[in-house]
Amino acid sequence: MTTTTLSQGRTVRKIQPLQGQARFERAMWLFMRYSGLALVFLALSHFWVQHLLIGTHAITTAQTVVFWGAQGQPITLGNVLFRSYYAVMLVLAVVHGINGVRQVAYDYFGHRPAIYKGLMTLVVAIATVISLGGLLALVLGAQASSEVAIR
């Protein structure tokens, strides 16, 4: 936004649309606010289900296999909903975290582009490996051992 003061003492403001880097930064700012809000509700609902609805005493490997679905067993609607819920939470948390690291790294290393780009490449690579591992576990389901009884 540019400001011009006229001779009569009146100020006229001309609003220019966001372009390039400013548009990206605004989108990332909005994403951080909305994803943070969504993550609060996802984390609170996770806490409610795991600690109040199921109870910490009942969280066992067998219970996890029932929720996730065992490999080689038919997948139920409940398994799909459970996996989708945790996939959304995983992806939102990782992207939210990467964006936060990006902003902090830019504050410290923005004046040194080579270090900033190298650091961000490393962060994104590590986050991608961790996320793919988590998503792979969600897609494949739990590996039931011989000691776990499947209902």
N, CA and C of each residue as an Amber inpcrd file, in Angstrom:
protein
   453
   0.8510000  -1.1530000   0.0000000   0.0000000   0.0000000   0.0000000
   0.9020000   1.2220000   0.0000000   0.6170000   2.1590000  -0.8730000
   1.3840000   3.4020000  -0.9270000   0.5030000   4.5370000  -0.4210000
   1.1390000   5.5150000   0.1860000   0.4210000   6.6520000   0.7480000
   0.9290000   7.9200000   0.0790000   0.0130000   8.7860000  -0.3150000
   0.3570000  10.0660000  -0.9210000  -0.3950000  11.1580000  -0.1680000
   0.3140000  12.2280000   0.2150000  -0.3300000  13.3430000   0.8960000
  -0.5000000  14.4720000  -0.1060000  -1.7290000  14.9090000  -0.2570000
  -2.0280000  16.0030000  -1.1710000  -1.7580000  17.3370000  -0.4940000
  -1.7270000  18.4200000  -1.2570000  -1.4070000  19.7410000  -0.7160000
  -2.4450000  20.2290000   0.2970000  -3.7050000  19.7800000   0.2050000
  -4.7340000  20.2210000   1.1430000  -4.6300000  19.4860000   2.4810000
  -3.6440000  18.6150000   2.6340000  -3.4840000  17.8680000   3.8710000
  -4.2780000  16.5720000   3.8850000  -4.8890000  16.2590000   2.7630000
  -5.6790000  15.0370000   2.6610000  -4.7700000  13.8930000   2.2110000
  -4.9180000  12.7380000   2.8340000  -4.0960000  11.5800000   2.4950000
  -4.8940000  10.6270000   1.6220000  -4.2770000  10.2000000   0.5260000
  -4.9040000   9.2530000  -0.3810000  -4.0720000   7.9810000  -0.3640000
  -4.7360000   6.8400000  -0.1610000  -4.0300000   5.5620000  -0.1390000
  -4.4240000   4.7460000  -1.3590000  -3.4250000   4.1820000  -1.9820000
  -3.6560000   3.3330000  -3.1360000  -3.2700000   1.9030000  -2.7470000
  -4.2340000   1.0040000  -2.8050000  -3.9870000  -0.3820000  -2.4220000
  -3.5690000  -1.1560000  -3.6600000  -2.4250000  -1.8470000  -3.5330000
  -1.9420000  -2.6670000  -4.6250000  -2.0690000  -4.1290000  -4.2100000
  -2.4870000  -4.9940000  -5.1290000  -2.6170000  -6.4100000  -4.7660000
  -1.2610000  -7.0210000  -4.4340000  -1.3040000  -8.0410000  -3.5660000
  -0.0740000  -8.7370000  -3.2020000   0.4580000  -9.4830000  -4.4180000
   1.7630000  -9.4270000  -4.5920000   2.3690000 -10.0840000  -5.7360000
   3.5720000 -10.8980000  -5.2790000   3.8460000 -11.9880000  -5.9790000
   5.0550000 -12.7780000  -5.7750000   5.2420000 -13.2700000  -4.3590000
   6.3700000 -12.9040000  -3.7490000   6.7430000 -13.3660000  -2.4170000
   5.7410000 -12.9070000  -1.3620000   5.1830000 -11.7250000  -1.4890000
   4.2140000 -11.2290000  -0.5090000   2.9520000 -12.0930000  -0.5160000
   2.5170000 -12.5270000  -1.6770000   1.3380000 -13.3860000  -1.7790000
   1.6060000 -14.7370000  -1.1100000   2.7900000 -15.3050000  -1.3370000
   3.1580000 -16.5740000  -0.7190000   3.2210000 -16.4370000   0.8030000
   3.8460000 -15.3830000   1.2950000   3.9610000 -15.1790000   2.7370000
   2.5900000 -14.9860000   3.3800000   1.6890000 -14.2960000   2.7140000
   0.3370000 -14.1260000   3.2500000  -0.3860000 -15.4670000   3.2980000
  -0.2370000 -16.2640000   2.2570000  -0.8670000 -17.5830000   2.2400000
  -0.3060000 -18.4600000   3.3590000   0.9970000 -18.3990000   3.5900000
   1.6000000 -19.1940000   4.6550000   1.1790000 -18.6910000   6.0350000
   1.0090000 -17.3780000   6.1750000   0.5380000 -16.8050000   7.4380000
  -0.8730000 -17.3120000   7.7310000  -1.7360000 -17.2770000   6.7180000
  -3.1070000 -17.7680000   6.9010000  -3.1160000 -19.2700000   7.1750000
  -2.2780000 -20.0210000   6.4620000  -2.2080000 -21.4580000   6.6850000
  -1.8200000 -21.7670000   8.1220000  -0.8450000 -21.0390000   8.6730000
  -0.4200000 -21.2860000  10.0480000  -1.5780000 -21.0690000  11.0240000
  -2.3830000 -20.0540000  10.7910000  -3.5000000 -19.7770000  11.7040000
  -4.5600000 -20.8600000  11.5970000  -4.9520000 -21.2170000  10.3860000
  -6.0200000 -22.2110000  10.2050000  -5.5520000 -23.6220000  10.5710000
  -4.3370000 -23.9800000  10.2000000  -3.8570000 -25.3170000  10.5440000
  -3.6370000 -25.4320000  12.0510000  -3.1910000 -24.3690000  12.6830000
  -3.0340000 -24.3810000  14.1410000  -4.3590000 -24.5790000  14.8430000
  -5.3950000 -23.9100000  14.3570000  -6.7310000 -24.0640000  14.9250000
  -7.2390000 -25.4880000  14.7140000  -7.0480000 -26.0180000  13.5190000
  -7.4750000 -27.3930000  13.2390000  -6.7020000 -28.3860000  14.1030000
  -5.4080000 -28.1570000  14.2810000  -4.5950000 -29.0580000  15.0970000
  -5.0140000 -29.0400000  16.5680000  -5.4550000 -27.9000000  17.0600000
  -5.9430000 -27.8480000  18.4420000  -7.1370000 -28.7800000  18.5970000
  -8.1000000 -28.6910000  17.6700000  -9.2810000 -29.5500000  17.7490000
  -8.9250000 -31.0240000  17.5210000  -8.0250000 -31.2950000  16.5860000
  -7.6100000 -32.6810000  16.3460000  -6.8950000 -33.2650000  17.5650000
  -6.0140000 -32.4810000  18.1740000  -5.2800000 -32.9780000  19.3430000
  -6.2170000 -33.1760000  20.5360000  -7.1430000 -32.2510000  20.7370000
  -8.0880000 -32.4000000  21.8510000  -9.0090000 -33.5930000  21.6370000
  -9.4460000 -33.8050000  20.4070000 -10.3030000 -34.9680000  20.1440000
  -9.5000000 -36.2630000  20.2870000  -8.2410000 -36.2530000  19.8930000
  -7.3700000 -37.4270000  20.0900000  -7.2450000 -37.7240000  21.5870000
  -7.0010000 -36.6920000  22.3710000  -6.8910000 -36.8660000  23.8160000
  -8.1990000 -37.4100000  24.3900000  -9.3140000 -36.8630000  23.9410000
 -10.6190000 -37.3050000  24.4260000 -10.8540000 -38.7830000  24.1210000
 -10.5690000 -39.1930000  22.8930000 -10.7900000 -40.5860000  22.5120000
  -9.8460000 -41.5140000  23.2650000  -8.5510000 -41.2070000  23.2520000
  -7.5670000 -42.1250000  23.8190000  -7.6040000 -42.1840000  25.3460000
  -7.8320000 -41.0560000  26.0030000  -7.7140000 -41.0280000  27.4580000
  -9.0470000 -41.0810000  28.1910000 -10.0940000 -40.5520000  27.5910000
 -11.3730000 -40.5360000  28.2850000 -12.3310000 -41.6070000  27.7740000
 -12.4440000 -41.7440000  26.4770000 -13.3760000 -42.7100000  25.9030000
 -12.8610000 -44.1430000  26.0600000 -11.6320000 -44.3820000  25.6500000
 -11.0400000 -45.7250000  25.7640000 -10.4670000 -45.9190000  27.1610000
  -9.7180000 -44.9580000  27.6190000  -9.0640000 -45.0620000  28.9210000
  -7.6450000 -45.5450000  28.7540000  -6.7420000 -44.9450000  29.4870000
  -5.3280000 -45.2950000  29.3320000  -5.0440000 -46.7350000  29.7380000
  -5.8480000 -47.2810000  30.6340000  -5.6390000 -48.6630000  31.0560000
  -5.9900000 -49.6640000  29.9550000  -6.8130000 -49.2500000  28.9940000
  -7.2600000 -50.1630000  27.9430000  -6.4770000 -50.0050000  26.6390000
  -5.5120000 -49.1010000  26.6000000  -4.7180000 -48.9140000  25.3860000
  -3.6540000 -50.0020000  25.3600000  -3.9020000 -50.9930000  24.5240000
  -2.9940000 -52.1250000  24.3930000  -2.6890000 -52.3390000  22.9190000
  -1.7950000 -53.2550000  22.6460000  -1.4870000 -53.5920000  21.2580000
  -2.7230000 -54.1550000  20.5700000  -3.4830000 -54.9740000  21.2730000
  -4.6910000 -55.5650000  20.6950000  -5.7010000 -54.4810000  20.3330000
  -5.8580000 -53.4770000  21.1940000  -6.7900000 -52.3810000  20.9260000
  -6.3250000 -51.5760000  19.7090000  -5.0400000 -51.3740000  19.5940000
  -4.4970000 -50.6450000  18.4500000  -4.7300000 -51.4130000  17.1600000
  -4.5350000 -52.7140000  17.1900000  -4.7780000 -53.5450000  16.0030000
  -6.2520000 -53.4690000  15.6090000  -7.1470000 -53.4490000  16.5900000
  -8.5790000 -53.3380000  16.2880000  -8.8670000 -52.0040000  15.5970000
  -8.2850000 -50.9040000  16.0870000  -8.5130000 -49.5930000  15.4770000
  -7.8900000 -49.4920000  14.0890000  -6.6480000 -49.9130000  13.9650000
  -5.9360000 -49.7630000  12.6990000  -6.3620000 -50.7890000  11.6740000
  -6.7130000 -51.9590000  12.1290000  -6.9870000 -53.0620000  11.2200000
  -5.7100000 -53.8400000  10.9990000  -5.7970000 -55.1320000  11.0470000
  -4.6110000 -55.9760000  10.8970000  -4.3200000 -56.2090000   9.4190000
  -3.0540000 -56.3770000   9.1090000  -2.6590000 -56.6740000   7.7350000
  -3.2860000 -58.0000000   7.3180000  -3.8440000 -58.0120000   6.1180000
  -4.4480000 -59.2280000   5.5930000  -5.9030000 -59.4010000   5.9740000
  -6.4220000 -58.5540000   6.8410000  -7.8240000 -58.6220000   7.2460000
  -8.6250000 -57.5860000   6.4490000  -9.9370000 -57.8090000   6.2700000
 -10.7620000 -56.8070000   5.5810000 -10.7850000 -55.4890000   6.3560000
 -10.7900000 -54.4050000   5.6190000 -10.7930000 -53.0820000   6.2380000
 -12.2430000 -52.6340000   6.4240000 -12.5620000 -52.1570000   7.6220000
 -13.9130000 -51.6780000   7.9180000 -13.9710000 -50.1670000   7.7500000
 -15.1720000 -49.6290000   7.7860000 -15.3580000 -48.1760000   7.7020000
 -14.6880000 -47.4910000   8.8930000 -14.7670000 -48.1130000  10.0600000
 -14.1120000 -47.5580000  11.2430000 -12.6090000 -47.4470000  11.0620000
 -11.9980000 -48.4650000  10.4410000 -10.5560000 -48.4160000  10.1680000
 -10.2180000 -47.2770000   9.2200000 -11.0350000 -47.0940000   8.1890000
 -10.7990000 -46.0250000   7.2150000 -10.9130000 -44.6590000   7.8840000
 -11.9370000 -44.4780000   8.7180000 -12.1110000 -43.1960000   9.4140000
 -10.9520000 -42.9380000  10.3720000 -10.5460000 -43.9690000  11.1150000
  -9.4350000 -43.8370000  12.0480000  -8.1540000 -43.4590000  11.3120000
  -7.8600000 -44.1670000  10.2350000  -6.6440000 -43.8860000   9.4730000
  -6.6940000 -42.5020000   8.8250000  -7.8460000 -42.1090000   8.3020000
  -7.9930000 -40.7900000   7.6820000  -7.7800000 -39.6820000   8.7050000
  -8.3780000 -39.8480000   9.8770000  -8.2380000 -38.8710000  10.9630000
  -6.7650000 -38.6610000  11.3040000  -6.0410000 -39.7600000  11.4960000
  -4.6370000 -39.6450000  11.8650000  -3.7640000 -39.2050000  10.6960000
  -4.1470000 -39.5250000   9.4720000  -3.3960000 -39.0440000   8.3040000
  -3.5200000 -37.5250000   8.1950000  -4.7270000 -36.9980000   8.3930000
  -4.9270000 -35.5430000   8.3450000  -4.1160000 -34.8730000   9.4550000
  -4.1740000 -35.4470000  10.6590000  -3.4290000 -34.8630000  11.7760000
  -1.9280000 -34.9090000  11.5070000  -1.4320000 -36.0130000  10.9590000
  -0.0120000 -36.1500000  10.6570000   0.4300000 -35.1340000   9.6090000
  -0.2930000 -35.0590000   8.5190000   0.0980000 -34.1460000   7.4280000
   0.0240000 -32.6900000   7.8870000  -1.0680000 -32.3210000   8.5680000
  -1.1910000 -30.9380000   9.0510000  -0.0710000 -30.5940000  10.0270000
   0.2340000 -31.4990000  10.9440000   1.2790000 -31.2170000  11.9320000
   2.6460000 -31.0660000  11.2630000   2.9470000 -31.9190000  10.3040000
   4.2530000 -31.8480000   9.6480000   4.3760000 -30.5710000   8.8070000
   3.3650000 -30.2710000   8.0170000   3.4410000 -29.0680000   7.1760000
   3.4390000 -27.8060000   8.0480000   2.6480000 -27.8010000   9.1100000
   2.6270000 -26.6750000  10.0480000   4.0120000 -26.4970000  10.6730000
   4.6350000 -27.5970000  11.0760000   5.9630000 -27.5310000  11.6710000
   7.0270000 -27.0740000  10.6900000   6.9720000 -27.5930000   9.4640000
   7.9550000 -27.1740000   8.4470000   7.8180000 -25.6790000   8.1660000
   6.5930000 -25.1960000   8.0900000   6.3930000 -23.7670000   7.8320000
   6.9170000 -22.9320000   8.9980000   6.7410000 -23.4000000  10.2220000
   7.2930000 -22.6870000  11.3720000   8.8120000 -22.6590000  11.3400000
   9.4280000 -23.7970000  11.0150000  10.8880000 -23.8510000  10.9060000
  11.3580000 -22.9400000   9.7770000  10.6070000 -22.9130000   8.6680000
  10.9640000 -22.0410000   7.5390000  10.9840000 -20.5800000   7.9720000
   9.9910000 -20.1750000   8.7340000   9.9260000 -18.7780000   9.1670000
  11.0570000 -18.4380000  10.1380000  11.3380000 -19.3330000  11.0730000
  12.4200000 -19.0880000  12.0290000  13.7720000 -19.1010000  11.3130000
  13.9620000 -20.0550000  10.4040000  15.2270000 -20.1260000   9.6630000
  15.4350000 -18.8780000   8.8230000  14.3620000 -18.3540000   8.2540000
  14.4990000 -17.1290000   7.4560000  14.8920000 -15.9420000   8.3460000
  14.3470000 -15.9060000   9.5660000  14.7150000 -14.8250000  10.4900000
  16.2100000 -14.8470000  10.7960000  16.7800000 -16.0430000  10.9630000
  18.1820000 -16.1550000  11.3250000  19.1170000 -16.2020000  10.1230000
  18.6960000 -16.8640000   9.0460000  19.6000000 -17.0930000   7.9200000
  19.1090000 -16.4960000   6.6020000  18.1070000 -15.6240000   6.6430000
  17.5880000 -15.0320000   5.4200000  18.6120000 -14.2140000   4.6620000
  19.5680000 -13.6520000   5.3800000  20.6190000 -12.8560000   4.7440000
  21.7250000 -13.7310000   4.1630000  21.6640000 -15.0550000   4.4220000
  22.6410000 -16.0070000   3.8800000  21.8750000 -17.0900000   3.1280000
  21.5230000 -16.8450000   1.8620000  20.6410000 -17.7410000   1.1180000
  21.1470000 -19.1740000   0.9870000  22.4400000 -19.3860000   0.8830000
  22.9540000 -20.7470000   0.7190000  22.6870000 -21.5770000   1.9720000
  22.9430000 -21.0130000   3.1440000  22.6940000 -21.7360000   4.3960000
  21.2010000 -21.9640000   4.5760000  20.3970000 -20.9460000   4.2770000
  18.9460000 -21.0530000   4.4170000  18.3850000 -22.1650000   3.5200000
  18.7870000 -22.1950000   2.2700000  18.2860000 -23.2180000   1.3480000
  18.7720000 -24.6090000   1.7400000  20.0250000 -24.7230000   2.1700000
  20.5410000 -26.0120000   2.6110000  19.8100000 -26.5280000   3.8420000
  19.5690000 -25.6420000   4.8060000  18.8480000 -26.0250000   6.0150000
  17.4210000 -26.4450000   5.7000000  16.7630000 -25.7130000   4.8470000
  15.3780000 -26.0470000   4.4960000  15.3060000 -27.3460000   3.6960000
  16.2860000 -27.6020000   2.8610000  16.3250000 -28.8760000   2.1270000
  16.4560000 -30.0350000   3.1030000  17.3230000 -29.8890000   4.0900000
  17.5070000 -30.9230000   5.1000000  16.2230000 -31.1320000   5.9160000
  15.5900000 -30.0560000   6.3480000  14.3590000 -30.1500000   7.1420000
  13.2550000 -30.8250000   6.3410000  13.0730000 -30.4260000   5.1030000
  12.0190000 -31.0180000   4.2730000  12.3100000 -32.4890000   3.9920000
  13.5650000 -32.8460000   3.7700000  13.9150000 -34.2540000   3.5190000
  13.6210000 -35.1190000   4.7430000  14.0110000 -34.6590000   5.9170000
  13.7530000 -35.4190000   7.1440000  12.2580000 -35.5360000   7.3940000
  11.5350000 -34.4360000   7.2430000  10.0890000 -34.4600000   7.4690000
   9.3830000 -35.3620000   6.4590000   9.8620000 -35.4010000   5.2420000
   9.2590000 -36.2620000   4.2180000   9.4450000 -37.7320000   4.5640000
  10.6400000 -38.0960000   4.9880000  10.9010000 -39.4960000   5.3590000
  10.0210000 -39.9060000   6.5400000   9.9360000 -39.0650000   7.5530000
   9.1150000 -39.3750000   8.7260000   7.6400000 -39.4560000   8.3410000
   7.1790000 -38.5250000   7.5310000   5.7680000 -38.5120000   7.1220000
   5.4220000 -39.7210000   6.2700000   6.2900000 -40.0720000   5.3390000
   6.0120000 -41.2410000   4.5060000   5.9720000 -42.5140000   5.3440000
   6.8370000 -42.5970000   6.3390000   6.8010000 -43.7440000   7.2460000
   5.4890000 -43.8090000   8.0070000   5.0200000 -42.6730000   8.5080000
   3.7470000 -42.6330000   9.2240000   2.5710000 -42.9400000   8.3250000
   2.5690000 -42.3640000   7.1280000   1.4640000 -42.6230000   6.1990000
   1.4750000 -44.0720000   5.7270000   2.6480000 -44.6290000   5.5430000
   2.7610000 -46.0340000   5.1540000   2.1880000 -46.9380000   6.2440000
   2.4760000 -46.6170000   7.4910000   1.9150000 -47.3890000   8.5990000
   0.3940000 -47.2600000   8.6380000  -0.1200000 -46.0700000   8.3500000
  -1.5710000 -45.8820000   8.3440000  -2.2360000 -46.6460000   7.2090000
  -1.5810000 -46.7000000   6.0620000  -2.1700000 -47.3820000   4.9100000
  -2.1030000 -48.9030000   5.0700000  -0.9800000 -49.4090000   5.5420000
  -0.8050000 -50.8600000   5.6480000  -1.5240000 -51.4750000   6.8380000
  -1.7360000 -50.7160000   7.8860000  -2.3720000 -51.2680000   9.0740000
  -1.3430000 -51.8370000  10.0250000  -1.8230000 -52.3390000  11.1350000
  -0.9380000 -52.8670000  12.1640000  -0.5350000 -54.2960000  11.8290000
   0.6690000 -54.6440000  12.2030000   1.1410000 -56.0140000  12.0320000
   0.7930000 -56.7630000  13.3070000  -0.1770000 -57.6520000  13.2240000
  -0.6020000 -58.4100000  14.4020000   0.3990000 -59.5130000  14.6750000
   0.8370000 -59.5970000  15.9160000   1.7490000 -60.6810000  16.2850000
   0.9300000 -61.9080000  16.6640000   1.5790000 -63.0120000  16.8850000
   0.8660000 -64.2500000  17.2210000   0.2530000 -64.1760000  18.6070000
   0.7260000 -63.2470000  19.4580000   0.1930000 -63.1170000  20.7960000
  -1.0740000 -62.2860000  20.8670000  -1.3680000 -61.5280000  19.8130000
  -2.5060000 -60.6210000  19.8220000  -3.7100000 -61.3100000  19.2170000
  -4.7750000 -61.3240000  19.9410000  -6.0170000 -61.9120000  19.4370000
  -6.7770000 -60.8660000  18.6550000  -7.1460000 -61.1830000  17.4130000
  -7.8890000 -60.2470000  16.5750000  -9.3610000 -60.6240000  16.6490000
 -10.1780000 -59.6180000  16.9070000 -11.6220000 -59.8670000  17.0200000
 -12.2530000 -60.0050000  15.6640000
